[in-house]
């Protein structure tokens, strides 16, 4: 009987040990999971040297980018660095059709990495809470810190662990009073290693291999014109006309209104009618009478059919946007937000956008 109890105890301890290893939960306070291996919480190396010396070479590309951007001193001086692995860097390059580091270098600035740095060395798992707290990053923006609970079952017990999260705030913090209904959702980047203290005083948190990094591209200038519009739900695709301010648009672009009209009507690449998608990209794939789009419930471009809710067709000479509903899809009382835009492409490759943020309410005939 005693032998069976000892055997059960041994099985329980082995199970607990395996769970700690598989889930990245340290069974001792002085060990941390680092890319599949254990590392001391306190390193005698500088932050830069610690990353460069990784035995699995998971930061080789990161080191090359740090060197290219001249950020070695910043990495060593940072209070906290949420370091991306080469896996996540490769992922963002693939997503943006980049085949070489030169392609990446042509697009990014130092903000590609400094957005993940802060002077605060207390951004640790122990100091995080399940609600988001904000901090200033070295890219001149505001980011968030939080932790999320997870659990696993072992030996008839449920054990809880926490994972640290870096929150990229897009617009306003989700759930805050400043966040509009259509505010872009914040991005959550989980950490796979936390709390490594380097010799240069940095608290090093390593982002998970699968996170979606942000290129932190310079924002292109834009101006938003806001409108409210009642659109009638009917069976004949009848539209409601929204008069845009052609003079204000021309003043913003610094181009005569008549010239803008001619270029929009001719299909010029220099000034064109676009739709601002929910992911922040621009589409000029016309699916309605050109220049125009059928739009889904999220305001993104769709084809005519069951997924279509609204259409927006621009009369470039009258500066009128004709908005109508797909019969039967939007219901009376429903509200939607669409963002058609006129985009000017400049000779230096930059763009300037006039965005028309239109809150639409579906009304009865």
PyMOL commands that set and color helices and strands:
alter all, ss='L'
color gray80, all
select helices_A, chain A and resi 2-23+47-52+60-69+72-77+86-95+101-105+111-114+246-253+257-266
alter helices_A, ss='H'
color red, helices_A
select strands_A, chain A and resi 31-34+37-40+80-83+117-118+133-136+142-154+157-168+187-197+203-207+221-232+239-243+271-276+282-283+292-295+301-302+310-315+320-325+335-345+351-363
alter strands_A, ss='S'
color yellow, strands_A
deselect
rebuild
show_as cartoon
